[in-house]
Amino acid sequence: MPDDANGSTVADDYAGPPPPWDIGRAQPALRRLADQGLLTGRVLDVGCGTGEHALLAASLGFPATGIDLSRNAIEIAGRKAAERGLAARFVVGSVFELDQLDEQYETVLDCGLFHNLHPRDRGVFQAVLSATVPTGGKYFLLGFNDRITTPTTPYKLTEAEIIETFRPNWHVRRIEPDSIHVRTGSPVPAWLAALERR
């Protein structure tokens, strides 16, 4: 759900029916990363929602943590983990306070978090993320891109915005067009960015 550096949020997207982006499985773009063997070490799913990407990592044997501001989403994620017999950790919290997790993560997955951050908060997130990931660690960002024509989307990302935000501490290894699948309608145009901590 949307999160800002002051800890304020919009209404809990998980208080009622599942939101459109909660498709009950991992997004295909992030599933491909796992299939390609690109997940390593401890895995953190930021803005995890109901936990599908942390659960994907856990199913492959990685120590996995998901963090989200929505208590409802975290409760659902915990139930999913129990039902699937997976040992994933889920935490209610802000992505601007990742230091409270008291761990370093070699892989960070982000499906739909960064494109919800107000531009003024992106640098704060970058700094907090950088303190959480060791040199050589990876951050995979899947977020709506600027090719979307719908006016009611969150902030649409340009390649330049991604590169500029993460320039201080990250190598941008690649940014490719991809998509975010939704419950209804066609997949939404997105960027899939792969970054490595310097």
Salt bridges, closest charged atoms under 4 A:
ASP35 OD1 - ARG31 NE 3.29
GLU52 OE2 - LYS80 NZ 2.69
GLU52 OE2 - ARG84 NH2 2.87
GLU103 OE2 - ARG42 NH1 3.10
GLU103 OE1 - ARG89 NH1 3.56
ASP121 OD1 - ARG120 NE 3.76
GLU161 OE2 - ARG122 NH1 3.64
GLU164 OE1 - ARG167 NH2 2.98
GLU176 OE2 - ARG174 NE 3.26
ASP178 OD2 - ARG32 NH2 2.30
GLU196 OE1 - ARG173 NE 3.25
